[in-house]
Amino acid sequence: MSDLKKYIKNRKSRDPEFANGFDSGYEQFKIGVMLKIAREEAGLTQEQLAQKLQTKKSAISRIENHAEDIKLSTLEKFAQALGKKLHLKVA
């Protein structure tokens, strides 16, 4: 187990407030990171992707950095603009 995973496990056991919001916050963070990586792999800047989606660069930044409560339709458009497909999984 990595030091980070040990820290998170310890902190969750000591701090109920941290534990309560960590998992959902981490999932939202991962979505934003995945979108940013996909954009970078497509060789696009935030500005270029914004132009493809007919929006502003600040909207792309907000999606990548604060992906909480993002609409499914927005995720689909984001993926399509990158030449990718969106796959969802309920686990």
Contacts in CASP RR format, 6 or more apart in sequence:
PFRMAT RR
TARGET T0000
AUTHOR 0000-0000-0000
METHOD contacts of the structure
MODEL  1
MSDLKKYIKNRKSRDPEFANGFDSGYEQFKIGVMLKIAREEAGLTQEQLA
QKLQTKKSAISRIENHAEDIKLSTLEKFAQALGKKLHLKVA
1 9 0 8 1.000
8 22 0 8 1.000
11 18 0 8 1.000
11 19 0 8 1.000
12 18 0 8 1.000
12 19 0 8 1.000
12 22 0 8 1.000
13 19 0 8 1.000
25 68 0 8 1.000
28 66 0 8 1.000
28 67 0 8 1.000
28 68 0 8 1.000
29 67 0 8 1.000
31 67 0 8 1.000
31 70 0 8 1.000
32 63 0 8 1.000
32 64 0 8 1.000
32 65 0 8 1.000
32 67 0 8 1.000
33 64 0 8 1.000
35 63 0 8 1.000
35 64 0 8 1.000
35 67 0 8 1.000
35 75 0 8 1.000
35 78 0 8 1.000
36 64 0 8 1.000
38 78 0 8 1.000
38 79 0 8 1.000
38 82 0 8 1.000
38 84 0 8 1.000
39 46 0 8 1.000
39 49 0 8 1.000
39 60 0 8 1.000
39 64 0 8 1.000
39 82 0 8 1.000
41 82 0 8 1.000
42 49 0 8 1.000
42 82 0 8 1.000
42 83 0 8 1.000
42 84 0 8 1.000
44 52 0 8 1.000
44 82 0 8 1.000
46 57 0 8 1.000
46 60 0 8 1.000
46 61 0 8 1.000
46 64 0 8 1.000
47 57 0 8 1.000
47 60 0 8 1.000
49 60 0 8 1.000
49 78 0 8 1.000
49 81 0 8 1.000
49 82 0 8 1.000
50 56 0 8 1.000
50 57 0 8 1.000
50 59 0 8 1.000
50 60 0 8 1.000
52 81 0 8 1.000
53 59 0 8 1.000
53 60 0 8 1.000
53 77 0 8 1.000
53 78 0 8 1.000
53 81 0 8 1.000
63 70 0 8 1.000
63 74 0 8 1.000
63 78 0 8 1.000
72 88 0 8 1.000
75 86 0 8 1.000
76 86 0 8 1.000
79 85 0 8 1.000
79 86 0 8 1.000
END
